[in-house]
């Protein structure tokens, strides 16, 4: 057996602050779920206490304290020394040396978690405070209601998304209002449905933090993926989560009915006075045409005794089987005349005249037919075939073109029948004077035109319409915030003109931006590229300024513009430094670039961070490689002026490239969120290393002795002294590391260490005399070479 032994001592001493940090907080939350969060999460909800995982260097002590808002220490605990046995793995998957300490249970309040790191002489080398708040109280819900799309049926108690074969729904959304959280604040929500078998299905929902409400549009509320049974009762509600992770619930029992009950359309054949089932293009003989809709009585809730089916009373007669609704169809149909029927859940079945088609008999007289129409906008002097959305406007004339008829045609405005014009027999056009003025607030009006036979109301019918949609109210910018590390501005905007009904597309705000002024005094308008919706009238826009040139700016204001150009603004007037330059990272050892070279003692390695902004810091250090294939996160010490030194891990010396380089990857970040990383490949040995000659012994796991009673292979210590010169007596703790490529484990001082492993060993130095410790293979019968290293931090 051959072994190469290396002795080295950790003599690192530094008066600067070390960068230790909390890796994770671990606890069981109020939902009885294990949770791991970073210390950047301000709010936590442990059911009792919580564990804190701290990254530090080796041979350090970790002390945690919990302070109240007045700064008084409520609890404190100091760890044992951090050794090689304290190698841990963070939730992100990186190894590190550190300690896990348990904080006992405390009540709901805001605290400071203080982390103090000390060296072997109990001298403080690091101190860091973390803001921490405990919140175990779940959010509370208020009321469940709904927004109506129109009509009269449907509510939060019974609703539907659009059933196949129907055209409209009365309930536009389910609304959860009065949502509150007394501590950490509302964070997110989930809409859920639970069926009769107990199966729960849910989907993320947006919280409107301006109004503390959740609006679930009906297509989601009654989505077949959430409510697979078309006619059934469900437990419906929202889960409300606060920033600490507590969950509250607001729910009720509701009914969903997505069924369109069947109906039959019949047309009267006046040649034989019989009702025939409607067929597209069927021949008709009399104008107006008599049509009726038959609906089975068993599909009416008043008859079947359930909540499923028709709930309206829109019929004039009944027979033993059907409720019957009759109406006249004027041919040709030129406007959008319709008749509608409603289920209790709010499903609306419309029979539109536009959906019916007929073939008139040659002798049948036809009603007027408008071919084109125009409206005159007097405030702009334009004749328009269609009206675009506007702020204010006035319309004073309407002109129509129609097919010629053998009778005088009368064209009038539906809103005021005194506004009309006449088309003479055989004529094709006329112009009427009207007066539609829109100057304040907002609104939506259909300017309907009625056509008919002058002197006889038989053909009076809708012949077309113009849509007037006006808005004089600007949107409201509620909040705006500059996010320097993300290089963007976020804003929340409410357009109170929006209506969560069939008019939802009439008013909206879709343009957002920020106004900046650069150092030269130039004004820059930076638009948003995307936004999200908290609900139908509240939007959250993100405006990136990452593409602007570096320099100093003033963020003057944010703005939002609606569809007709009304603008809402919010002043900020904040100074902004735009910096897109990532920090620069350099490595130095003995005032030279150490890449690919031998570094003696990590305490002599410097990582330098520079950045034009002057606000860059080292964010993390990760060590990898070497003969033991290390992958460990390192703590580090600030030397001031952007210079850092790694805290010691336990790593095996590497003196030649054949043993594999070590790699340190440093990551840096500045206040503008620019990040950079750089790797250093290097060979390594401690600053004070002693290399022993090769020792040989037989492949046996017991200590063999020579004829003079000496171990065949051994380590002999002389009188050992501490750094202060005093003789070491009693127990001397150190570590034994066996290289990963070793052929067998080693046993020393009663401890067996496998290849690639590091373990603590103890030498008993007695009163300071010399000692001999046998070195043997950890298993018998294996030949080859095993390299190992001993380290004693006290020397």
C-alpha positions in Angstrom: 0.0 0.0 0.0 1.2 3.5 -0.8 -0.1 6.7 0.7 0.9 10.3 0.2 0.1 12.4 3.3 -0.3 16.2 3.3 -0.5 18.2 6.5 -1.7 21.8 6.5 -3.1 24.3 9.0 -5.7 27.1 8.5 -4.0 30.3 9.5 -6.5 32.7 8.0 -7.1 35.8 10.1 -9.0 38.8 9.0 -10.4 41.9 10.6 -12.9 42.7 7.8 -16.6 41.7 7.7 -17.4 38.3 6.3 -20.3 37.9 4.0 -22.3 35.1 5.5 -26.0 34.7 4.7 -29.1 32.8 5.4 -29.7 30.3 2.7 -33.2 29.1 3.6 -36.0 29.3 6.2 -37.8 26.0 6.7 -41.1 25.4 8.5 -44.5 23.8 8.3 -47.1 26.4 7.3 -50.6 26.9 8.3 -51.8 24.6 5.6 -49.7 21.8 7.3 -47.4 21.8 4.3 -43.5 21.8 4.5 -42.2 25.1 3.1 -38.7 26.3 2.2 -38.3 30.0 1.5 -35.4 32.4 1.0 -34.8 35.2 3.6 -36.0 37.8 1.0 -39.5 36.6 1.7 -40.6 39.0 4.4 -43.7 37.3 5.5 -43.8 33.7 6.8 -46.6 31.6 8.4 -45.0 28.8 10.5 -47.5 26.9 12.6 -44.9 26.8 15.5 -41.2 27.7 15.2 -39.0 27.6 12.1 -35.5 26.5 11.1 -32.8 28.8 9.7 -30.0 27.5 7.4 -27.0 29.8 7.5 -24.0 29.8 5.1 -20.7 30.5 6.8 -17.1 29.5 6.4 -15.5 26.6 8.2 -14.3 27.0 11.8 -16.9 29.7 12.5 -19.7 30.0 15.0 -23.2 31.1 14.1 -25.4 33.1 16.5 -29.0 33.9 15.7 -31.1 36.3 17.6 -34.7 37.4 17.3 -35.5 41.0 18.1 -38.8 42.8 18.5 -39.7 46.1 16.8 -38.1 48.0 19.7 -34.8 46.2 19.3 -35.1 44.1 22.4 -33.7 40.5 22.0 -36.4 38.0 22.6 -34.4 34.9 21.8 -30.8 34.0 21.0 -28.8 30.9 20.2 -25.2 30.2 19.4 -24.2 27.2 17.3 -21.3 24.8 17.8 -18.3 25.3 15.5 -18.9 24.8 11.8 -16.9 21.8 10.7 -16.6 19.6 7.6 -19.5 17.6 9.1 -21.7 20.7 8.6 -21.9 20.4 4.8 -25.4 21.2 3.8 -27.5 21.5 0.6 -29.7 24.5 -0.1 -33.1 24.4 -1.7 -31.4 25.6 -4.9 -29.2 22.5 -5.0 -25.9 24.0 -4.0 -23.7 22.6 -1.2 -22.3 24.9 1.5 -20.8 24.8 5.0 -23.1 26.2 7.6 -25.5 25.5 10.4 -29.3 24.9 10.9 -30.7 26.6 14.0 -34.2 26.3 15.3 -36.1 29.4 16.3 -39.0 28.7 18.8 -42.6 29.7 18.2 -43.4 33.4 18.6 -46.6 35.3 18.1 -47.8 37.3 15.0 -45.6 40.4 14.8 -42.8 42.0 12.9 -39.3 41.0 14.0 -35.6 41.4 13.1 -33.7 38.1 12.6 -30.0 38.9 13.4 -27.2 36.6 12.2 -23.7 37.1 13.8 -20.7 35.1 12.7 -17.7 34.7 15.0 -14.2 33.1 14.5 -12.5 30.6 16.7 -11.5 33.3 19.1 -15.1 34.4 19.4 -14.4 37.6 17.5 -17.3 38.9 15.5 -16.6 38.9 11.7 -20.1 39.3 10.3 -23.4 40.8 11.3 -26.5 40.9 9.2 -30.1 41.8 10.0 -33.2 40.4 8.1 -36.7 41.9 8.4 -39.1 39.1 9.2 -42.9 39.1 10.0 -45.0 36.3 11.2 -48.7 36.1 10.0 -50.9 33.1 10.7 -54.3 34.8 10.2 -55.9 33.9 6.8 -57.6 36.5 4.6 -61.3 37.1 5.0 -64.0 37.3 2.3 -67.0 39.6 2.2 -69.9 38.9 -0.2 -70.5 37.0 -3.4 -72.5 38.7 -6.1 -72.6 39.0 -9.9 -72.5 41.5 -12.7 -75.4 41.4 -15.1 -75.1 41.4 -18.9 -78.7 42.4 -19.2 -82.0 40.5 -19.1 -83.6 39.3 -15.8 -82.5 35.7 -14.9 -79.3 34.3 -13.6 -77.3 35.3 -10.5 -74.5 34.0 -8.2 -76.9 31.3 -7.1 -77.5 29.9 -10.7 -75.6 30.8 -13.8 -74.2 29.5 -17.1 -71.6 30.2 -19.7 -72.9 30.3 -23.3 -74.8 27.1 -24.0 -74.6 25.7 -27.5 -77.3 27.1 -29.7 -77.9 30.2 -27.6 -76.5 33.7 -28.4 -76.3 35.5 -25.0 -76.0 35.0 -21.3 -77.4 37.3 -18.6 -74.6 36.9 -16.0 -71.3 38.4 -17.2 -69.2 37.5 -14.1 -69.2 36.2 -10.5 -67.9 38.9 -8.2 -66.2 38.4 -4.8 -66.1 41.7 -2.8 -65.0 42.9 0.6 -61.8 40.9 0.6 -59.4 41.8 3.4 -56.2 40.8 5.1 -55.2 42.4 8.3 -51.4 41.7 8.2 -49.3 40.7 5.2 -51.9 41.7 2.6 -53.7 39.9 -0.2 -51.4 38.2 -2.7 -53.3 35.8 -5.0 -56.6 33.9 -5.5 -58.0 30.7 -7.0 -61.5 30.1 -8.2 -62.8 26.6 -7.5 -65.8 24.4 -8.1 -66.4 21.2 -6.1 -68.9 18.7 -7.5 -71.3 16.4 -5.7 -68.6 13.7 -5.5 -66.2 16.0 -3.7 -63.8 16.5 -6.6 -62.3 20.0 -6.6 -61.2 21.8 -9.8 -59.7 25.2 -9.7 -58.0 28.0 -11.7 -55.9 31.0 -10.9 -57.9 34.3 -10.5 -56.7 37.9 -10.4 -57.2 40.1 -7.3 -58.1 43.8 -7.9 -56.1 45.3 -5.1 -57.6 48.7 -5.8 -61.1 47.5 -4.9 -60.1 44.3 -3.0 -62.3 42.2 -5.2 -62.0 39.2 -7.5 -64.0 39.1 -10.7 -64.4 35.7 -12.4 -65.7 36.1 -16.0 -68.6 33.7 -16.7 -66.7 31.7 -19.3 -64.3 30.6 -16.5 -66.9 30.4 -13.7 -68.9 27.9 -15.7 -66.1 26.4 -17.8 -66.9 22.7 -18.6 -63.3 21.9 -17.6 -64.2 23.0 -14.1 -67.8 21.9 -14.2 -68.0 18.9 -16.4 -71.7 18.1 -15.7 -73.8 20.6 -17.6 -76.7 20.6 -15.1 -75.6 20.2 -11.5 -75.0 21.9 -8.2 -71.5 22.8 -7.2 -69.7 24.4 -4.2 -68.4 27.6 -5.8 -65.9 30.1 -4.4 -62.4 31.5 -4.2 -59.4 30.7 -2.1 -57.6 33.8 -0.9 -53.9 33.8 -0.1 -52.0 36.4 1.7 -48.3 37.2 1.3 -47.4 34.9 4.1 -49.2 32.0 2.4 -52.2 31.7 4.7 -55.4 30.7 2.9 -59.0 31.9 3.5 -62.1 30.9 1.6 -65.3 32.5 0.4 -67.8 30.1 -1.1 -71.5 29.1 -1.5 -73.6 26.4 -3.1 -74.6 27.3 -6.6 -76.3 25.7 -9.7 -74.9 25.6 -13.2 -77.2 24.9 -16.2 -75.5 25.0 -19.6 -78.3 23.4 -21.5 -80.3 25.0 -24.3 -83.8 23.3 -24.2 -85.1 22.5 -27.7 -87.6 24.7 -29.5 -89.5 24.5 -32.8 -90.0 27.3 -35.3 -93.1 27.1 -37.5 -94.4 29.3 -40.4 -98.1 29.8 -41.4 -98.9 28.7 -45.0 -101.7 31.1 -45.8 -102.7 29.1 -48.9 -104.0 26.2 -46.7 -103.9 27.9 -43.2 -101.5 25.2 -41.8 -98.4 25.6 -39.7 -95.3 24.2 -41.3 -91.8 23.6 -39.8 -89.5 26.4 -40.8 -86.9 25.6 -43.6 -84.5 28.1 -45.0 -85.7 29.6 -48.3 -89.2 28.2 -47.9 -91.9 30.0 -50.0 -94.2 32.5 -48.3 -97.3 34.1 -49.7 -98.4 36.9 -47.4 -96.5 39.9 -46.0 -96.1 40.2 -43.0 -95.3 36.5 -42.5 -96.7 34.7 -39.4 -94.1 32.8 -37.4 -94.3 31.1 -34.0 -91.9 29.3 -31.6 -93.0 26.2 -29.7 -91.3 25.2 -26.4 -92.1 22.1 -24.5 -93.9 22.8 -21.2 -91.8 20.2 -19.4 -88.7 22.3 -20.0 -90.1 25.2 -17.9 -89.0 25.5 -14.3 -92.5 26.4 -13.2 -93.7 23.0 -14.5 -90.8 20.7 -13.8 -90.1 22.0 -10.3 -86.4 22.3 -10.8 -83.9 25.1 -11.4 -83.2 23.7 -14.9 -84.9 25.0 -18.0 -87.0 28.0 -19.2 -88.0 30.6 -16.7 -89.5 33.4 -18.8 -93.2 33.8 -19.6 -92.6 35.0 -23.1 -95.5 33.3 -24.8 -99.1 34.2 -25.7 -100.8 30.8 -25.8 -100.4 27.1 -24.9 -101.7 23.7 -25.9 -101.4 20.4 -24.0 -97.7 20.1 -24.9 -96.2 23.5 -25.8 -96.1 27.1 -24.7 -96.4 29.2 -28.0 -94.9 32.6 -28.9 -96.1 34.2 -32.1 -94.7 37.1 -34.1 -94.8 38.8 -37.6 -91.8 38.8 -39.9 -91.8 41.7 -42.4 -90.2 40.8 -45.7 -87.6 41.8 -46.7 -86.0 42.1 -43.3 -83.6 45.1 -43.2 -82.9 45.5 -39.4 -82.0 43.4 -36.5 -85.4 42.5 -35.1 -85.4 39.6 -32.6 -87.4 37.7 -30.0 -85.8 36.1 -27.0 -86.3 33.4 -24.4 -84.4 32.8 -21.1 -83.5 30.0 -18.8 -83.4 30.4 -15.1 -79.5 30.3 -15.3 -79.6 33.2 -17.7 -79.1 31.5 -21.0 -80.7 33.6 -23.7 -82.1 32.1 -26.9 -82.7 34.7 -29.5 -84.6 34.2 -32.7 -83.2 36.9 -35.0 -85.1 37.9 -38.1 -81.7 38.1 -39.8 -81.2 34.4 -39.2 -84.4 33.5 -41.2 -84.6 33.4 -44.9 -87.7 33.1 -47.2 -88.6 33.0 -50.9 -91.6 35.4 -51.6 -94.4 34.3 -54.0 -94.4 36.5 -57.2 -97.6 38.2 -56.2 -96.5 39.1 -52.6 -96.0 42.9 -52.0 -92.6 43.6 -50.4 -91.8 46.1 -47.6 -89.1 48.8 -48.0 -85.5 47.8 -48.3 -82.7 50.2 -47.4 -79.7 49.8 -49.6 -77.3 52.3 -48.0 -77.4 55.1 -45.4 -75.2 58.0 -44.3 -75.2 60.3 -41.3 -73.9 63.9 -41.3 -71.6 64.9 -38.4 -72.0 68.7 -38.3 -69.1 69.4 -35.9 -66.6 68.0 -38.4 -68.5 68.5 -41.7 -68.4 64.8 -42.6 -70.9 62.3 -44.2 -70.3 59.0 -42.5 -71.4 55.5 -43.4 -70.3 54.3 -39.9 -69.5 56.3 -36.7 -66.2 55.7 -34.9 -65.8 56.1 -31.2 -65.6 59.8 -30.2 -65.3 62.2 -27.3 -68.0 64.7 -28.3 -70.0 65.0 -31.5 -73.2 66.3 -33.1 -75.2 64.7 -35.9 -77.9 66.7 -37.8 -78.9 64.7 -41.0 -79.5 61.2 -42.1 -79.6 60.2 -45.8 -80.9 56.8 -47.1 -81.0 55.0 -50.5 -83.6 52.3 -51.0 -85.2 50.1 -53.6 -88.1 51.8 -55.5 -91.6 50.8 -54.5 -95.1 51.3 -55.9 -96.0 53.2 -52.8 -94.6 56.2 -50.9 -92.0 55.1 -48.4 -91.6 56.8 -45.0 -88.1 56.8 -43.3 -88.0 58.0 -39.7 -85.8 58.1 -36.6 -86.9 55.6 -34.0 -86.0 57.9 -31.2 -88.2 60.7 -32.6 -90.8 59.8 -35.2 -91.1 63.6 -36.0 -87.7 63.3 -37.7 -88.6 61.7 -41.0 -88.4 62.0 -44.8 -90.5 60.5 -47.7 -89.4 58.6 -50.8 -91.9 59.2 -53.6 -93.4 56.3 -55.6 -90.6 54.9 -57.8 -88.0 57.1 -55.9 -84.9 55.8 -54.3 -83.6 58.3 -51.7 -84.5 61.0 -49.1 -82.8 63.1 -46.4 -84.2 63.8 -42.9 -83.1 66.4 -40.4 -82.2 65.1 -36.9 -80.4 66.4 -33.8 -78.2 64.0 -31.9 -75.7 65.8 -29.6 -73.2 64.0 -27.3 -71.1 66.4 -25.2 -70.7 65.1 -21.6 -69.8 61.9 -19.6 -70.0 58.8 -21.7 -72.6 56.6 -23.3 -73.7 54.2 -26.1 -76.8 54.8 -28.3 -78.1 53.0 -31.3 -79.5 55.6 -33.8 -82.2 53.3 -35.2 -84.0 54.0 -38.6 -87.6 52.9 -39.2 -88.8 52.2 -42.7 -92.4 51.7 -43.7 -95.4 52.4 -46.0 -96.5 56.0 -45.6 -100.0 56.2 -44.1 -100.0 52.5 -43.0 -98.0 51.0 -40.2 -98.2 47.4 -41.7 -94.5 47.4 -42.8 -93.0 49.6 -40.0 -89.8 47.9 -39.1 -86.1 48.5 -38.1 -84.2 49.2 -41.2 -80.7 49.8 -39.8 -78.8 51.8 -37.2 -75.7 53.8 -36.5 -73.8 53.3 -33.3 -72.9 56.4 -31.3 -70.2 55.6 -28.6 -68.8 58.6 -26.8 -66.6 59.2 -23.8 -65.3 62.4 -22.1 -63.9 60.8 -19.0 -60.1 60.0 -18.7 -58.9 56.8 -17.1 -57.5 57.0 -13.5 -53.9 56.1 -12.8 -54.0 54.6 -9.3 -50.4 53.7 -8.6 -47.0 53.8 -10.3 -43.6 52.5 -9.2 -40.0 52.6 -10.6 -38.4 49.2 -10.3 -34.7 49.9 -10.8 -33.4 46.4 -10.6 -36.0 45.3 -13.2 -35.5 48.4 -15.4 -39.2 49.1 -15.7 -42.0 51.2 -14.4 -45.2 49.4 -13.3 -48.6 51.1 -13.1 -52.2 50.3 -12.2 -55.0 52.0 -14.1 -58.7 51.9 -13.8 -61.2 52.9 -16.5 -64.4 53.5 -14.6 -66.4 53.8 -17.9 -66.1 50.1 -18.7 -69.2 48.0 -18.1 -68.9 44.3 -17.4 -71.8 43.5 -19.8 -72.5 43.1 -23.5 -71.1 46.7 -23.9 -67.7 45.6 -22.5 -65.9 46.5 -25.8 -67.4 50.0 -26.0 -65.0 51.7 -23.6 -61.5 50.7 -22.8 -57.9 51.9 -22.1 -55.2 50.2 -24.0 -52.3 52.7 -24.2 -49.9 53.2 -21.3 -46.5 54.8 -21.0 -44.0 56.8 -19.0 -42.7 60.3 -19.7 -39.0 60.9 -19.0 -36.6 63.8 -19.4 -32.9 63.1 -20.1 -29.9 65.2 -18.9 -30.1 67.3 -22.1 -33.7 68.3 -21.3 -35.2 66.2 -24.1 -38.7 64.6 -23.4 -39.0 60.9 -24.1 -42.3 59.0 -24.3 -41.7 55.3 -23.5 -44.8 53.2 -24.2 -45.8 49.9 -22.6 -45.5 46.7 -24.6 -47.7 44.6 -22.4 -50.2 44.6 -19.6 -52.5 42.3 -17.6 -56.0 42.7 -16.2 -57.0 42.5 -12.6 -60.6 42.6 -13.7 -62.6 44.1 -16.6 -61.8 47.7 -15.8 -58.4 47.5 -14.0 -55.1 47.0 -15.9 -51.5 46.6 -14.7 -49.0 47.8 -17.3 -45.2 47.3 -17.4 -43.1 49.9 -19.2 -39.5 48.9 -19.8 -36.8 51.5 -20.1 -34.0 49.0 -20.6 -33.5 50.1 -24.2 -32.8 53.8 -23.4 -29.2 55.0 -23.5 -27.3 55.0 -20.2 -27.4 58.3 -18.2 -29.4 60.3 -15.7 -33.1 60.9 -16.2 -36.1 62.3 -14.5 -39.2 60.1 -14.5 -41.8 62.9 -14.8 -45.0 61.0 -15.0 -46.9 58.0 -16.2 -50.0 58.2 -18.5 -52.9 56.1 -19.7 -54.9 56.8 -22.8 -58.4 55.4 -23.6 -59.8 54.5 -27.0 -60.9 58.1 -27.8 -57.8 59.9 -26.6 -58.7 60.9 -23.0 -55.5 60.8 -21.0 -55.0 60.2 -17.2 -51.6 60.9 -15.6 -49.8 60.5 -12.3 -46.8 62.6 -11.5 -43.6 61.0 -10.1 -40.7 63.4 -10.7 -38.1 60.9 -9.5 -34.4 60.8 -10.5 -33.3 57.7 -12.3 -29.9 56.4 -13.3 -30.1 54.1 -16.3 -27.1 51.8 -16.2 -26.9 48.8 -18.6 -23.2 48.1 -17.9 -22.7 44.9 -16.0 -20.1 44.8 -13.2 -16.5 43.8 -14.1 -15.0 40.9 -12.2 -11.2 40.3 -11.9 -9.1 37.8 -9.9 -5.7 38.7 -8.3 -3.1 36.6 -6.5 0.2 38.2 -5.5 -0.8 41.1 -7.8 -1.1 38.9 -10.9 -3.8 37.1 -12.8 -4.0 33.6 -11.2 -5.9 31.9 -14.0 -4.3 28.5 -14.5 -1.8 29.0 -11.8 -1.1 27.7 -8.3 -2.8 29.7 -5.5 -1.2 29.1 -2.0 -3.9 29.8 0.5 -7.4 31.0 -0.4 -6.9 33.9 2.0 -4.4 35.3 -0.5 -6.9 35.3 -3.4 -8.8 38.5 -4.2 -12.0 38.9 -6.2 -12.4 42.5 -7.3 -15.7 44.0 -8.4 -15.8 47.3 -10.3 -18.7 49.1 -12.0 -19.1 52.7 -13.3 -22.1 53.2 -11.0 -20.1 52.4 -7.9 -23.0 50.3 -6.5 -21.9 46.8 -7.5 -21.4 44.0 -5.0 -20.3 40.3 -5.0 -23.4 38.2 -5.0 -22.2 34.6 -4.8 -19.1 32.4 -5.0 -19.3 28.8 -6.1 -16.3 26.4 -6.0 -16.2 23.3 -8.2 -13.8 20.8 -9.5 -10.6 19.4 -8.1 -9.8 15.7 -7.4 -12.9 15.3 -5.3 -15.3 17.0 -7.8 -16.4 19.7 -5.3 -19.5 21.8 -5.8 -19.9 24.1 -2.9 -21.2 27.7 -2.2 -18.6 29.8 -0.4 -19.1 32.6 2.1 -16.7 35.5 1.5 -15.1 38.4 3.3 -15.2 42.0 2.1 -11.8 43.7 2.2 -13.4 47.1 1.2 -13.3 49.0 -2.1 -15.0 46.2 -4.0 -12.4 43.5 -3.0 -13.4 40.1 -1.5 -11.7 37.0 -0.2 -13.3 33.5 0.0 -14.1 31.9 3.3 -12.4 28.6 3.6 -14.1 25.3 2.5 -12.4 22.0 3.1 -10.7 21.1 -0.2 -7.9 18.8 -1.2 -4.6 20.3 -2.5 -4.1 20.3 -6.3 -0.5 20.9 -7.3 -0.6 19.7 -10.9 -3.2 20.1 -13.7 -3.4 16.3 -14.0 -5.3 16.3 -10.7 -7.9 18.7 -12.2 -8.3 22.4 -11.7 -10.5 24.0 -9.2 -13.0 26.6 -10.5 -14.4 29.5 -8.7 -17.3 31.3 -10.3 -18.0 34.7 -8.9 -21.4 36.5 -9.6 -21.8 40.2 -9.1 -24.8 42.5 -9.3 -25.3 46.3 -9.3 -28.3 48.4 -8.1 -29.7 48.5 -11.6 -30.0 44.7 -11.7 -27.1 44.2 -14.2 -25.4 40.9 -13.5 -22.2 39.3 -14.5 -20.2 36.2 -13.7 -16.6 35.1 -14.3 -14.8 31.8 -13.7 -11.3 31.3 -12.4 -9.4 28.0 -12.9 -6.5 27.4 -10.5 -4.4 24.9 -8.7 -4.4 25.0 -4.9 -2.4 24.3 -1.8 -2.6 25.7 1.7 -0.2 28.5 2.6 1.5 26.3 5.2 1.6 22.7 3.8 4.0 19.9 4.7 4.2 16.9 2.4 5.3 13.6 3.8 7.1 10.9 1.9 5.2 7.9 0.7 4.3 5.4 3.4 4.1 1.7 2.7 2.2 -1.1 4.5 0.5 -4.4 3.8 -3.1 -4.6 2.5 -4.5 -5.3 6.0 -7.1 -3.3 7.9 -5.3 -3.8 11.2 -2.2 -2.0 12.5 0.8 -4.2 11.8 4.0 -3.7 13.9 7.6 -4.1 13.4 9.9 -6.3 15.6 10.6 -3.3 17.9 6.8 -2.9 18.5 6.4 0.1 16.2 3.5 0.5 13.7 4.4 -0.4 10.2 2.9 2.9 8.9 2.3 5.8 11.2 2.1 9.5 11.8 4.3 10.8 14.6 3.6 14.3 16.2 6.1 16.4 17.9 5.2 18.9 20.7 2.6 21.1 18.9 1.9 24.7 19.6 -1.0 27.1 18.9 -0.6 30.3 17.0 0.1 32.2 20.2 3.0 29.8 21.0 1.3 27.8 23.8 1.6 24.0 23.9 -1.4 22.1 22.8 -2.6 19.6 25.4 -5.6 17.4 25.6 -7.7 16.8 22.4 -6.6 18.3 19.1 -9.4 18.3 16.5 -8.7 18.2 12.8 -10.0 16.8 9.6 -8.9 13.8 7.4 -9.6 14.1 3.7 -9.1 11.1 1.3 -8.9 11.9 -2.4 -11.8 10.8 -4.5 -9.6 8.7 -6.8 -8.1 6.8 -3.8 -8.1 3.0 -4.2 -9.3 2.3 -0.7 -10.5 4.1 2.5 -8.1 5.0 5.3 -8.3 4.6 9.1 -6.5 7.0 11.4 -7.2 7.7 15.1 -10.1 5.3 15.1 -11.9 7.1 12.2 -12.4 5.5 8.7 -12.7 7.9 5.8 -13.9 6.8 2.4 -12.5 8.2 -0.9 -13.8 11.7 -1.6 -14.9 12.1 2.0 -13.8 14.4 4.8 -14.3 13.6 8.5 -13.3 15.0 11.8 -10.6 13.2 13.7 -9.2 13.8 17.3 -5.6 13.4 18.5 -5.1 13.1 22.2 -2.0 15.2 22.9 -2.0 14.4 26.6 0.1 16.9 28.4 1.8 18.0 25.2 4.1 15.0 24.6 4.8 13.3 21.2 2.2 10.9 19.9 2.2 8.1 17.3 -1.0 7.2 15.3 -1.0 4.1 13.0 -2.4 4.6 9.5 -4.1 1.5 8.0 -6.3 0.7 5.0 -10.0 0.9 5.8 -10.6 -2.4 4.1 -8.2 -5.4 3.7 -7.1 -7.0 0.5 -6.8 -4.0 -1.8 -3.6 -2.8 -3.3 -2.8 0.6 -4.8 -2.3 4.2 -3.7 -4.5 6.5 -1.5 -3.6 10.1 -1.0 -4.9 11.9 2.1 -4.6 15.2 3.8 -4.7 16.2 7.5 -5.7 19.7 8.6 -5.5 21.2 12.1 -7.0 24.7 12.3 -5.5 25.4 15.7 -1.9 25.1 14.5 
